[in-house]
Amino acid sequence: MLNETPAVLRLNLNIRDKHLLTIDVNIKDNSVDVVYVDSENLNYEKLSDGQELIHPKYNDWVKILLRTARAAAKK
């Protein structure tokens, strides 16, 4: 039976005491959704047309958070 109740993990990454990234990871059934929550010094901006802009390394840092969370879950 699949889990119909989603689990939410709030993950934070501090990069060299210069940047801070906070995301939520929503896990339900076999899907994982990453949701931006907040950041400091990542130049996040939501434009009037709805487009969102952020630091070019954002996706790399999200991958680090997900890899770390996966490794911790296996322990």
Stockholm file with secondary structure:
# STOCKHOLM 1.0

chainA/1-75         MLNETPAVLRLNLNIRDKHLLTIDVNIKDNSVDVVYVDSENLNYEKLSDGQELIHPKYNDWVKILLRTARAAAKK
#=GR chainA/1-75 SS CCCCSCEEEEEEEEETTTEEEEEEEEEETTEEEEEEEEEESSCCEECTTSCEECCTTHHHHHHHHHHHHHHHHHC
#=GC SS_cons        CCCCSCEEEEEEEEETTTEEEEEEEEEETTEEEEEEEEEESSCCEECTTSCEECCTTHHHHHHHHHHHHHHHHHC
//
